[in-house]
Every structure is written in structure tokens, then in C-alpha cells.
Amino acid sequence: MLSKEEVKKVAALARLDLSEEEIDVLTPQLANILGFIDQLKEVDTTNTEPTAQVTGLSDVFRADELENWDKSEVAAALSQSPAGLEGNQIKVKKVLEQD
């Protein structure tokens, strides 16, 4: 059985701020998921080739092509930055936190 402390640790690693009520609900759900994974470990896959998907679909990529923008178009695009500009770079919100 999965303990509440383990769920809290997983939540902290995922940077989820869970209430005690949420932890109470998620603990048995996460334990059930891990139980299903244990069942899958019992399946004999010795003659099965590894695969990521089975539908036959494939990614379609296009070649990157450099396009020259008119300076007014560049200025208009850069002016839409909600945090403004710093030099010719778009400012964004800080993403990482220090512990």
C-alpha cells in the first residue's frame, strides 16, 4: 500500500500543492494505478518487439527555412510581448524556483 508520505513526496517532486483532502483521495487512486503497472510486469513479452505506437502514423516535418521579415512586422510582433522587451529580446516570467 502506498503511504500518504509517499504521495506527498511525489506531489512535491511534481510541484503540486495538494490539500490533505486531495491527498486522502489520491492515495488509493495512485496505489491502484501502481497495482495495474505491477499486473503489466507479469505479462510475457519475450517475443514482442518494442514499439512506441501501433497505428502506422508518422510525424511530418517541414524543412526550416529562413524568411526575412519587414522591420515593421518584426517591431509589431515584438511589441505584443506582455512583459516588454529587453534589448531585442522578449522578456518572460521567471520559470524556475530556488528551493
Secondary structure as a PSIPRED ss2 file (coil, helix, strand):
# PSIPRED VFORMAT (PSIPRED V4.0)

   1 M C   1.000  0.000  0.000
   2 L C   1.000  0.000  0.000
   3 S C   1.000  0.000  0.000
   4 K H   0.000  1.000  0.000
   5 E H   0.000  1.000  0.000
   6 E H   0.000  1.000  0.000
   7 V H   0.000  1.000  0.000
   8 K H   0.000  1.000  0.000
   9 K H   0.000  1.000  0.000
  10 V H   0.000  1.000  0.000
  11 A H   0.000  1.000  0.000
  12 A H   0.000  1.000  0.000
  13 L H   0.000  1.000  0.000
  14 A C   1.000  0.000  0.000
  15 R C   1.000  0.000  0.000
  16 L C   1.000  0.000  0.000
  17 D C   1.000  0.000  0.000
  18 L C   1.000  0.000  0.000
  19 S C   1.000  0.000  0.000
  20 E H   0.000  1.000  0.000
  21 E H   0.000  1.000  0.000
  22 E H   0.000  1.000  0.000
  23 I H   0.000  1.000  0.000
  24 D H   0.000  1.000  0.000
  25 V H   0.000  1.000  0.000
  26 L H   0.000  1.000  0.000
  27 T H   0.000  1.000  0.000
  28 P H   0.000  1.000  0.000
  29 Q H   0.000  1.000  0.000
  30 L H   0.000  1.000  0.000
  31 A H   0.000  1.000  0.000
  32 N H   0.000  1.000  0.000
  33 I H   0.000  1.000  0.000
  34 L H   0.000  1.000  0.000
  35 G H   0.000  1.000  0.000
  36 F H   0.000  1.000  0.000
  37 I H   0.000  1.000  0.000
  38 D H   0.000  1.000  0.000
  39 Q H   0.000  1.000  0.000
  40 L H   0.000  1.000  0.000
  41 K H   0.000  1.000  0.000
  42 E C   1.000  0.000  0.000
  43 V C   1.000  0.000  0.000
  44 D C   1.000  0.000  0.000
  45 T C   1.000  0.000  0.000
  46 T C   1.000  0.000  0.000
  47 N C   1.000  0.000  0.000
  48 T C   1.000  0.000  0.000
  49 E C   1.000  0.000  0.000
  50 P C   1.000  0.000  0.000
  51 T C   1.000  0.000  0.000
  52 A C   1.000  0.000  0.000
  53 Q C   1.000  0.000  0.000
  54 V C   1.000  0.000  0.000
  55 T C   1.000  0.000  0.000
  56 G C   1.000  0.000  0.000
  57 L C   1.000  0.000  0.000
  58 S C   1.000  0.000  0.000
  59 D C   1.000  0.000  0.000
  60 V C   1.000  0.000  0.000
  61 F C   1.000  0.000  0.000
  62 R C   1.000  0.000  0.000
  63 A C   1.000  0.000  0.000
  64 D C   1.000  0.000  0.000
  65 E C   1.000  0.000  0.000
  66 L C   1.000  0.000  0.000
  67 E C   1.000  0.000  0.000
  68 N C   1.000  0.000  0.000
  69 W C   1.000  0.000  0.000
  70 D C   1.000  0.000  0.000
  71 K H   0.000  1.000  0.000
  72 S H   0.000  1.000  0.000
  73 E H   0.000  1.000  0.000
  74 V H   0.000  1.000  0.000
  75 A H   0.000  1.000  0.000
  76 A H   0.000  1.000  0.000
  77 A H   0.000  1.000  0.000
  78 L H   0.000  1.000  0.000
  79 S C   1.000  0.000  0.000
  80 Q C   1.000  0.000  0.000
  81 S C   1.000  0.000  0.000
  82 P C   1.000  0.000  0.000
  83 A C   1.000  0.000  0.000
  84 G C   1.000  0.000  0.000
  85 L E   0.000  0.000  1.000
  86 E E   0.000  0.000  1.000
  87 G C   1.000  0.000  0.000
  88 N C   1.000  0.000  0.000
  89 Q E   0.000  0.000  1.000
  90 I E   0.000  0.000  1.000
  91 K C   1.000  0.000  0.000
  92 V C   1.000  0.000  0.000
  93 K C   1.000  0.000  0.000
  94 K C   1.000  0.000  0.000
  95 V C   1.000  0.000  0.000
  96 L C   1.000  0.000  0.000
  97 E C   1.000  0.000  0.000
  98 Q C   1.000  0.000  0.000
  99 D C   1.000  0.000  0.000
